[in-house]
């Protein structure tokens, strides 16, 4: 298996993408594949730069054995398009923003994280920020499925 660098992207980088980062990193570690992945997350907007993930995201993740406490929000930058092998958005809106910012020669790296999901047909990971705690659990359901699918896809290469 070749080493792959993955950037997971949502709007503010405090709910969905840090959850995806924590889940993907933990699952790769559990599979003994951590050395094959470089994983990070970022937001298309800079609203929360330097902040930890939303406390509700952290609590939901902790209940399932994922630790998001060391993560801090950052914004996608121009070097990310060069550095990462795959830049996966949590939803179509953020994918559209990435496409506008990404140089043409790197657009092949862009996609939706849920394209790797096996058990869900959703295209977008819904933003749980303005909803209740159950939204964060639903995000975890989707993200765990896509993370397992991504790991399987990378193993198959």
N, C-alpha and C positions, 0 to 999 in steps of 0.2 A: 504494500500500500504506500502510495506517495504521500508526502506531507502536504497538507492543504491549509490555507489561511482563510478564515471565514469572518466576515463582518456582518453582524445582525443589526438591522436598522428599524427604528420606529420614529415617532415625531419628537418626543422630548427625552428619550433614553432614561425613563424612570420606571416604566411599567413593563411593557412587552419585550423590548429588545434586551434589557438586562436579565429578565426572566429566561429568555431564550439562551442567552450567553451562559448563565448559571447552569441551566439544565443540560445544554450540549456539552459543556466542560465536564460536568459530573458524570454524565453517561459515558463519555469518551474515557474518562478515568476508570470507571467501573469495568469497562470492556478492555482495559489495558492498552488503550489507543491514544492516550494523552500526548505522547511524543509525536503523533502524526497530525495533530491539530494545533493551529494557532487560532484562538477564538477571542473576539472582542465585540463590543456593541457601541452604537452611537445613535444620535438623533439627527433628523434633518433640520431641526430648529434648536436654537441655543438657549431656550427658556430656563433650563435647569442645570447648566454646565457646573460641574463640581459637586453637585448634590448626590446623595445616596439614592438608591431606588425607593420608590414609594413604600411606606411602612406596611401597607396592605399586601403589596407584592412580596415583600420580605417574609411576612407572616405566613402567607399561603405557600411560598417556596419552602420555608423551614418545616412546615407540616409534612412535606413530601421528601425531606432530606436534602434540600438544596440550600446553599449558603450564598446569599447575595450581598452580605454586609460589607465586603471589601470593594464593591463596584462603585464607580462614580460616573455621573453623566458627562458626556462630551458630545460635541457636534461633529458630524462628518466633515472631513477636510479633503482638499485636492489630492494629497498624498495617499489617502485611502484607496482611491480609484486605481492607483498604480500598484500599491502594495498587496492588496488582498486578491486572492484567487476567485472568491465568490463573495458578492455583496447582496445579502438577502433581506428584502423588506418584509415587514410584518403585514403590509396592506398595499392595495393598488395605488392609493394616494401618495404614499411615501415612495413607492417604486417610480411613480411619475416624476416626483421631485428629484429623485436620484438620476433618472434618465436625462433630465434637463441639465443637471450639473456635471454629469459624467462625460469626459472626452470620448469621442466616437470610437477610438481604438480600444476602449475598455468596457464598452456597453455590453459586450458578450458575458461579462462577469455578473451582471445584474439579474435578479430574479426574485420570486416570492418564496419565502421560507416554507409556506404551506404546500408548495409544489412537491415537497418531500414527504408529506403526510400520507399515510397508508389507510388509516381508519376513518378519516374525516374528508369530506368533499369541499369544505370551506376554502375560499381563496384568501380571505383576510382573517388575521387574528384581530378580533374586535378590541378597541381601546376600552379598558375597564375603568379608566380614571374617574369618570363621573357616575359610575354605577356602584352597586353594592359589592360585598366581599365575594359573592358567588361568581362574579365576573372574573376575578383573579384565578379562581379554581378552573373556570372554563379555559382561560388563557393557558394554564398549565396543562390541561388535557390536550389542547391543540399542539402546544409547543413540545411536549414529550413525544407525541406521535411523529411530528416533523423531525425532531432531533434523532429519533431512532431511524427514521427513513434516510436522513442525510448520512448518518454513520454507515448504514447498509450500502448506500450508493457509493460512498467513498471506498468501502471495502471491496466492492465489485470492480473498481477501476484497476 
